[in-house]
């Protein structure tokens, strides 16, 4: 879920976002100036400060030669912070022992679905995962004043409902699935989230990525609804076009690229541009295939 604070701007900024440590703030400010030496020094400083402070293990995620072009992917620094007063936040690391590495690993997984190579990926230098006392499931936002920092807020209450009602393996699968969805919002292209079509494509892409990275099950696909509903309804529609329609094996990539070029996003215009098909016709066929 995207934060309501950037509906009109299409940016994940939040005025009351939790502040970073002053040293990291300073490093990020210098990094924005573009001087290579300063940037390198600040990144090293921020990394060492995070490690020393215990806010983030900053564990590296190795890239093997088999990753091909993605071996040059620039992993963001990751940190995990529990601010949950419900008491469930403290159990997060019982299920996800190394959240920093998970954040960085999912970053690569998500980007591989959205882009063809690392040069296309937006620059993100820091991702913070909070477990918070809040309703809902999770949302992702920016860190006010720092364009390359993002944060995901995971509901402690929802975490509690997951770990108390599901076997451990199923709970882990759900937690990782929520993070895969939320991290998509960090990396995907933006359009006007405040419109019906914009909302549908942003949330639909996120659930498509969640499924394509192995963090969701086809059992959650249900007939009915419409392509603008977002989440699984739209996500599995995107997956079907890419995998089963025979129209475009790179549909998610092409759709994401189209979104980045059309802030006033239209589903019908996008499908006509990419597939030369009206979205209603595609939806009707999709519903027939899945029994709608």
Protein Blocks (a to p, Z undefined) as FASTA:
>chain_A
ZZfklmmnopacdfkbccddfklmmmmmmmmnopaklmmmmmmmmmmmmmmnomagoiac
dddfklmmmlmpccdddddddfbfnlmmmmmmmmmmblmlmmmmmmmmmmmmmpmbfklp
ccdfbdcddddddehjbdcdddehiakbccddddfklmmmmmmmccfklmmmmmmmmmmm
mmmmmmmccddfkbmklmmmmmmmmmmmmmmnopacfklpcgehjfklgpjllmmmmmmm
mmmnomamklmmmmmmmmmmmmbacfklmmmmmnopafklmmmmmmmmnoZZ
